[in-house]
């Protein structure tokens, strides 16, 4: 199943994000077979990120939450909230690299 995972970071935590960014990037790379797409969300390109978005392929929502709990950004307390939604991809046969 596919899931869209939307994270909101705690406000004013840019330094916490920066301090854990490399570990988070390495974690995403090591989980790229499950976390198909990942990236930060910002109001403007030059702004400090407000959160992030993942597209995850997983057998269950519970497995997505378990995976998320091992992410350095989650472990360091950066995340204020998370929403895990089932995602029904349009054109399922279309595999695009973003």
TAURJO-V202118 format. One line per field, one symbol per residue. ss: DSSP state (h for helix, s for strand, l for the rest). phi: phi as a letter, one per 20 degrees, with the letter a starting at -180 (. if undefined). burial: + if it has 16 or more other ideal C-beta (glycine too) atoms within 10 Angstrom, else -. A space follows every 10 residues. Layout:
ss = ???
phi = ???
burial = ???
This chain:
ss = lssssssssl lllhhhhhhh hhhhhhhhhh llllssssss slllllllll ssssssslll hhhhhhhhll lhhhhlllss ssssssllll llllllll
phi = .dcdddddef fmdgfffffd ffffgffgff dffdefbbae dbfcgeffge rbccdcdbfb fffffffgfe fgfffenffe bbcdcfddff lgfeddee
burial = --+++-+-+- --+---+--+ ---+--++-- +--++--+-+ -------++- ++-+++-+-- ---+--++-- ++++---++- -+-+------ --------
